[in-house]
Structures are given as C-alpha cells and as structure tokens.
Amino acid sequence: MSAHSDGRVDGYAAGKTLPFRTELRRQFGRRRTQLSIGFLALLPVILAIAFAVGSNSADSDAGGLIELGTRGGVNFTVFALFMSVGFLLIVVVALFFGDSVASEASWSSLRYLLAIPVPRTRLLMQKALVSATLSIAAIVTLVVVSLALGTVLYGAEPLVTPFGDGLSYTEALGRLAIAVLYICINLLWVAGLAMLLSVLTDAPLGAVGGAVMTSILMQILDQITALGSLRNYLPGHYANTWIDALSPTIEWNDMVVGSFSALAYAAVFGVAAWQRFSTKDITS
C-alpha cells in the first residue's frame, strides 16, 4: 500500500475493516459462545428428564405448568421459554453484548484493532451485529430443540393454555414464532445496557454482571405494587407479554407497548455507548 499526501492509503477501505463474517467466526469459536449455546440446547433434554423422573415419582403430583408442558411439543416449548425468559436468556444476551468490547480491552487487543485502523463506529456496530446474531442463534436453538424433542416425546398435539383454550399445532407454530420475535425485541434493552457497560469497563465480568444485576433489580421493583403505574416505565416490565401471542385472539396492545419500551431503552443505551466509545482513551 502507498500513502498519498492527503493521508489516503491505496487499498484501504474503512467499510471493509473487521468483516462481519470474520468476527462472527472468531466469536463463535470462543468457548463461552459454544458453552452458552450448548447449554440452551441441553436445557430441553434436562427438562424432559425432569418430567420423566417427576411423573414416575410415587409422591409426585404432576399438575399445573408441568402437566401442560407434557401435552405436546408446542406446550413443551412454551414451558421451556417460560422457564428461561426471566433469567437465563437475559444472562446469555448480557454475556454476548457485555463481553464484546470489554474483552478486547482486557486482552489489550482493542488498541490494535483501532490502529488497523478500524473506525470506532464500525467496530462498535460490527460487535453489536455479531452479538445480536449469536443471541438470536442461542434463542432459536432453545426453541428448535425444545420443539423437536417435545414433538417426538409428547406428539404434535394442539397448544393448550392454563385457561383451557387451544390452538392447532400448525397455528401454534405461527404464534410461537411471533412470541419468539417479541422476546428477542424485548431483550434489546438488556443488550443495549450490556453494550454500554462493555465500553465503560475493561472487565467483561463487570459488564455482564452489571447488566444481569440491573435486570434483577428491575424485576424486584416491578413486584412492588406501591409503585403503581410507575412500574409500566421500568425496562423489562413487559417481559412476559409474549404469552399474549398464544391466546386464541392475540392481544397486541401490551406487546406493542413493550416493544416500543425495549427499543427506546436500547436506543438510549446504544447512543450513550457510541458517544462514550467515540471519545474513550484506549492507549492506557
């Protein structure tokens, strides 16, 4: 490459630095990524074993959600999601986003990436896109494995809700897709917060832990009825609204509000992360 008097370098294109495919392959090859996705793939197997052991136990009363979970593949998938949304999926999303920039800083490789040079905005965007891809892959893995295993073990039965309503297997698959899409959107606020913390610290564990602890705090505050309507403005307040997609008639209102809330928080955290990272001293 040859440099010009105005600073341009032949062969250099900022838009081609840190290619998405290269970064995705590098992150997917990391042990934490493989363990996270692998555990979500293993979770349905653990649940199925727990169901089998519980139903064979002499003093077990298999009812409620557990009974519904064994009434078809879709019900089993819904049960797996219900057990995962409140904490496990939050941890996975926080891990992928919180570790994205902080890990590079902790390895002292961030300064070399920026010295290539990779524009800071592009680096942050590519990290966010790769983290989002891995998060979606993890959630889809949980859903696909749960659905496949549940259908094999419990059959392609209609979806049955705790209220006795039902949907055919085919229709339930479409509703399940809507529910999963909403879950992914609702977790964006966790992703944005984890990304912000990732550019604020050089400790990946601090960024991941900070996002998870904030989520737990929001869930605790959401249970305090004395806060009244203020709870509606808490991030994560509409986390379980995805269940509305499984009713005979979809209730869109809370899902739309919940999506807007998550996108708004994600945008605020994302802009704050970009502003901080664009001026961050990475030489020390």
Phi, psi and omega in degrees: 000143178240144182262146177260168182296333180272006177097349180292148179237127179299134177090353180263128176226116183302325182288351180254000179283151180046066182302144181303314183298319180295314180293321179297315179297320180293317181288324179292334179281352180284148184296323182295325177292313182295321179291321181296309180292323179296322179292320178294329176287330181278335183306314178301325178295318179297317179296319180297319178295319179297320177298316182295316180293317181295320182287338179267356182283139184294325183257021182266140175244088185284099180217188177060226183295325181295317179297317178296325182296339181258011181256055177116159183296322180291318178299321178297319179294318178299319178297317179298319178294317181299324180284342188254331188299319187291337183215306188299312181293328176296317179297317182296313180296317178298325179294312183293318182278319182292332181273348191299305182266321183300324180293322177296321179293320181291331178274357184064021179266349182296318182295327180286325176298316181285341179273355182300316004256141170261120178305141185298320179297318180293319180300315181295320181293316180295321177297318180293318180295318179294317179297320178295319179297316180293322179295315179296319179299321180294316180294316179296323177300314178301315183292313183295314180295318179298316182293316181294312181294317180296321179293320179294317184280321189242357175090168179271062183276159177297156175287130179239128180266165177299344181267002178091356178286158182217155175226145178297160183302315182295314179294324180295328178296319177296318178295323179296322178297319177296319180297317180294320177299317179296319179301316180298318179294318183294334180277359181296329180293325175295318179298315180296318179294317180296322178294319177299313179294331181292330178270350180270343185224157175263004182253107180304320181297324179294320180293314180294311181297323179296318179293318180293315181295322177297320178297317178297318178299318179296323178293323178293313179298326181292340179272352181274100184295339180297339179287344176060226184289348177297335180296334180296339182264359179284138174295135181091359181299326182260026185299324183265010181290346179301338179296334179298336180288347184260000178281158180308320174243117185296130175267103188276336190304304182293328179292321178293315179297317180296321178295316179298318180299313181296317179295321180295312178296319179298320179295317179297312180295322181294316178295319178297320178296317180295316180297319181290317183290329182292340180242007185290138176277113182251014179269346183258000000 
